[in-house]
Amino acid sequence: MRIFEKLNNHVLKGLVAGLGVVAAGVAAMPLASLAEPAHGLAIYGEPALPQGFAHLPYANPDAPQGGTIRMAEPGGFDSLKPWVLKGNAAWGVGVHVTESLMMRSIDEPFTLYGLLAETVEVAPDRTWVEFVLRPEARFSDGSPVTVEDVIWSYETLGTQGHPRYHSAWSKVARIEPAGARGIRLTFTEPDRELPLLMGLRPILKKAQWEGQDFAESGLEPPIGSGAYVIDQVDPGRAISFRRNPDYWGRDLPLMAGVNNFDVIRYDYFGDANAMFEAFKAGEVTVWRELSAQNWATEYDFPLVARGEVVTSEIPNERPSGIVGLAMNTRNPIFADWRVRQAMIEMFNFRFINQTLNGGADPRITSYFSNSVLGMDHGPATGPVAALLEPHAASLPPGALEGYSLPEGDARAMDRAAIRRAMALMAEAGWTIQDGQLRDDQGQPFSFEILLNQNGTAMRSGSEVRQIVNIYVEALRPLGITPRVTLTDAAQYVERTNNYQFDMTWYERGLSLSPGNEQRLYWGRDGVTTPGSRNWMGMDSPAADAMIDAMVASETAEAFTAAVQALDRVLTAGRYVIPVSFSPVSRLAHAADLTYPENIPIYGDWPGFLPEVWWQETN
């Protein structure tokens, strides 16, 4: 309840009006019209923290500094460049080594405070933004962060960097110096979110990369302005970051109680079992448990018994996002919504959740479930209906009328679901012939399920395989026997980047302030452009229109309606077979590692672990 109370208090102060939090019962505040330099920028309303604030509300300014934290990652890496499509980059480089002009507070839906930038100024209609660099900002080699570095970084990432940077950059009409330390970006159209997105671009040192093909992967340690430098690299196996004693920003209020460890190390392991065994042996000091059942049954090993390892549950109020098996509609067999609904019917969530998790975690019911941005599962009404109705002819069934996932059965075989699935398949032209599902030409209904053997950020490889094994068995009564292919991390990235799969495990975390990044996730450009997150290949004019409405919203109510309408298009599109989510993060960690009492509204998100954690010393 403490998270809800905090969120509602923000609304009462007009600080997160963009959420339209219904529990607060407070109307959204008028839009702020920032027409002069400021210390921060919010998507709606004013930043929660005033000019001259002492520290972030979820950081402990009295936290001791020193020590080491060791974390585990699955698979391996062959690159130190997380900003390009090629290669499999080591985790942490973009988090610990480089910085952006502004820094996000994870205790507000979408608010930034000046980091490399001393001030930010936006046009009243947000058609331009201007940042002014701090004169003391330095790269780790002691050289100043210059306007030239910033402009080069933006232009290079926008044209040669990973596709995630391209969409927002396409809306930049020009970037130019503004005085000795200023950078102004002018946009091709008004967009409330663009100034914030531009404030989060990583700033790289131009001189380091000039004369190189930036789009290529590589193991050259990047020079950044962040609190850490790369210390040791064992390609594919381990990377460590050491705190820079000469870090230029250590005395900023933003950094009070942040970056407390001397060393942050990531070790890579072949699979989740090896990672967990390393944690049980004390070789890893933090473990994120993704299984509710394991959380209840597997934490009685000696380090726990001796009190050297403790467990913590950290709540959040962010959207569930979408996690589950994605169907690639580029494959004609999944182009029909009736086939996708049949696939959903055959996934007996109730049985799977009880079998693997003891039924502890709730199901994801829509992309933005667990938040005020989630859809109502009944008929669309009011402004949501008004947004969707012009696209009624192209909407999937249920988007306007209402859509809910099947409840499933406690038994392994859900006979009612099988009957519904068979009827849907027959409508789509598939019938069982000689024990196998075939079309009217006799071609079998055949597809491959592609899996990363090392697991993912939210599920271990073994848990995903267990889910898929149960699902494969459940499909047999329908005359379907999918092929299951396990690949290593590098092959998985290559195949998913190029959409070379029929069905695969999909995870997409979502925030309380969705915006332009939604085009990368669901936009029609991703149907053919490699490297997008539109793995399902959805080509929906309605989804694109809802994203347009979202980023053009000038009131909190309009924003919330647009997100809820998008949620309906996505969920009723039946692109993903959703599994469960946890409203808490389950962390087991060394007893001498701790975190502040004040938990941000995003909970255990990037910016919390390891940033504001610390190691107690005796």
Summary of the structure (lengths in Angstrom):
residues: 618
radius of gyration: 24.4
end to end distance: 33.9
largest distance: 76.9
contacts: 2090
relative contact order: 0.16
helix: 30%
strand: 21%
